[in-house]
Amino acid sequence: METEVDDTRRGILRAALGCALLPLPGLAAATGSVNVAGCRVTRTGGYVLSLVDGASGVSRIDLELPGRGHGVLHHAGVGELLAFARRPGDFLVAADVSTGALKYLVQAARDRHYGGHGVFSGDGRWLFATENDFESGRGVIGVYDAEDCYRRVDEFDSGGTGPHELVRLPGQEVLAVANGGLRTHPDFPREILNVDSMRPNLAVLDAQNGRRLAVAEPPAALHQLSIRHLAASDDGRLCIGMQYQGPRDARPPLVAFSDGDSLEPVAPPPAVLDRMRNYCGSVAWLAAANRFAVSSPHEGLITLWSSESGFSGALDVRPDTSAICAEDGGRVLWAGGGEALQRVRHAGSVDMTSTSDGYFWDNHMIVM
Amino acid sequence: MKHAIRLAAAVIAAVFAVQAAAQSSTDGREVDLSAVNMAILEDFLLPAYARLEEAAPPLDDAAQAFCAAPDDAGLTSLKAAWHEFMDRWQVLQHVSLGPVSFEMRRYRIQLWPDKRGNVGKHLRRLLAAADPGDLEPSRFPRGSVAIQGLSALEHLLFEDDPAPAAFTGDGAFRCDVVRAISANLLSITGQIGVDWREGPGAHRTKFELASAGNAFYENEEALAEMLLRDLRMQLQLIGEYKLTRPLGDDARSARPRRAESWRSGRSLRNVRINLESIRDEWRAGFAPVIGERGLRDGVEAAFEDALAQVAGFERPLVNLIGDPDGRRRLVALNAAVAVLVEYFLDDVPADLDLAAGLVSLDGD
């Protein structure tokens, strides 16, 4: 009863039984231009994992998902593209990049739902996924063996409640986990069960054993500031994008920097903070500009942040743009919103837009 | 590195442009979103909640009367009162904002979808323990959400078509649960009404004053987007959960017990009420301000098509999904709903220059 298999899912299962790889005919390997990948919602309400040619907006892959997807991850070594179910979903999908075929469908462990994001160990062998033990409310990191069909081999505490995005610090087997503090349960999709008592944190964990190396919490007065998204610079600085679950007319800071031990919230001018609408959708590191980019989709705003000088600018993209990612060492920023894929290059404004009719970008994307 | 410096410099300049960005308008056409919100409040939400509130005392009375002396007539009346309340709840099932969102009320009134079978599980536990303390008005509303509302009441009244005798003797506790749920629904709907109407914190004032921003709505645009999103999500719920999941791929994989309200045989009646309700809210608020005449007509035609189809079913969904003709017509209905999803996901928000709210409204 706990793991009911949907009809759509059964269809997918037929194509991905066990460890067997069943290639579909068709898609040529992507070459030349830039491809971006992300989960999308179709015009009629379906859900897909997509790989899209950036310049033309033409799909190379649109793999049907058993439910709404969220974060995506590229396992370049073996040519796999992963998508995680959106909270509180219960699937993890790996697609074969060269064929577009479904390779693995992994069902969440009993009493666990996915948080929406994952990251690989430095050698690509282990996958770490944010999960929620929904009966106890304990956040966990599920550990999966990428060389064994993403078999779930272990789990450890995430160090908080409602882990959402996690990153691995460059060059280290260390995970930084955004424990959003929000308690959720699959019986009440999207309902937050502990808004009054939530306590988010940023936890730094040893990826090899789950040991907690450091934890940073926002000040008590800002306990309704959910720590959800983050990115690491090449030298391991962390930029955190938050969302505020408290009164809609409050204006807490929504971006913070961290060295792991503490959080340093930074605020933009009030007019910009107003337009961020208490919400950050995703964070990307732009190495070439030495800036982090943070999307705030309600009004289609991307803000830029320096760990030295704080807020350093903003640019307009179309409303409903959450998905952002960096290309070419951070010289180019891609942003997906609605049916539009927008490129920001050099000029600091959108210089090219391609559209995919009937496919709407969801929260996150990556460049491949 | 030169590129980097240019990007950084340009984005610093760009912030000055940001503050000048305009509010909602389409090709210079100003859409009065405050008027949209207020029309939905006055012409749709408040009357519908009033009707729901009015259906609660008759349900409670019918439960009291039946349990005082269980007989066929009493059970028939009680079932009718349950149906009446359910009719009025289905009108509001999609609403996620306002007082129904406080204290888990929405789920306490009806826990559905219930993919993990929690209603049955918690109800069995409650009945097995038969502890009157669980039903105390001070405890019952704080216990499991699954057994507090319409889904649990449907289990008790309709599953296996119980005779009045099932509620007497050893079954007397079942009737105590029926009464506790009915009283709970009376209490919840009463609180919702009070929260909308009364006092300086009355939620209706949050609508009226949305343009200035308040603890619930950042501005009138945010509120309009939330209202529109609820309509779109309900259309998606109808397609995904009320039709596709029970239908399955074929007659063999059909799963009638995934349908909503299959025990009471009213799955498609719910769908009809949902579609009528979405249409009514659309007509009250959004339709009058749509700029493109063809779009307004297209949405109206799509509602008409879907409603004509759902009106044509003369048997319950559970009896239709096994036979080829029934399946064909249900698949056609599902396709008609998908057309509406498409309008509310794409064309309607675009016409009003509102974000479809896919990624911006529910926190990830």
Interface residues (C-beta under 8 A of the other chain):
Chain A: M1 E2 E4 D6 D7 T8 R10 G11 V41 R43 T44 G45 H70 R86 R87 G116 H164 L182 P186 D187 F188 R190 E191 I192 S226 R228 Q243 Q245 P247 R248 D249 A250 P269 A271 V272 R275 R277 N278 Y279 G281 L286 A288 A289 N290 R291 P297 H298 E299 G300 L301 L304 S312 G313 A314 L315 D316 P319 D320 T321 S322 A323 G330 R331 G337 G338 H346 A347 G348 S349 G358 F360 W361 D362 N363
Chain B: M1 H3 A4 R6 L7 A8 A9 A10 V11 I12 A13 A14 V15 A17 V18 Q19 A21 M104 Y107 L111 D114 K115 R116 G117 N118 V145 A146 G213 N214 A215 F216 Y217 E218 A222 L235 Q236 G239 E240 T244 R245 L247 G248 D249 S253 R255 A338 V341 E342 L345 D346 L354 A355 A356 G357 L358 V359 S360 L361 D362 G363 D364
